[in-house]
Amino acid sequence: MLSEEGLTLEKLYGSFPFHQYFSNAPKPMFSHDLSLEEAIEVAEGGYRRIGKLFTELEDIRPFELLKTARDRQNYLLTKEARIVAMTSTHAAMKVGHKSP
């Protein structure tokens, strides 16, 4: 993903856009003893973390649009009911195919 011809540690450090976001991490994201491959791995991990945040935001977006508690409740029930129904159906199919 980040394996660009002529990429150096300095270029990678300088072009990573999320330094401020990760500045309060327990330890620095990029230590100066990392190899280029390790630094690329760390940067890709940072991008994955940011991607997960956007996925979580996408999941809760309906709660911004749905104003009443009843609408939010109906949304959750509808969303989660599909999972329960599919799981129950799958379980029933597995039980029905067992031989004595």
C-alpha positions, 0 to 999 in steps of 0.5 A: 500500500505505502511501498512507493519507489524512493520512500524514506523514513523521513518522507513517511514521517513527514507525510503521515497526516494523523500525528496529532490524533495519535499524539496522546498514545501511550508510546510514540507511533514512530520511534527512530529505531524502526526500519522502513518496513516496520514504519510502513506497518505502523502507518498502515495500522494507523490508517486501519484505526482511522478507517474503523472510526469512520465505520463506527461513525457510519453505524451510528449515523442513523441516530443523528437522523432519527430524532425520537426515542421511538424511531431509534428504538424501532431502528435498533429492533429492526436491525438486530431482529434480522440477525436473530432471525437469521441465526435462529433459522440457521440453528433450526436448519442444523438441528433438522439435518441431524441423523439419529 
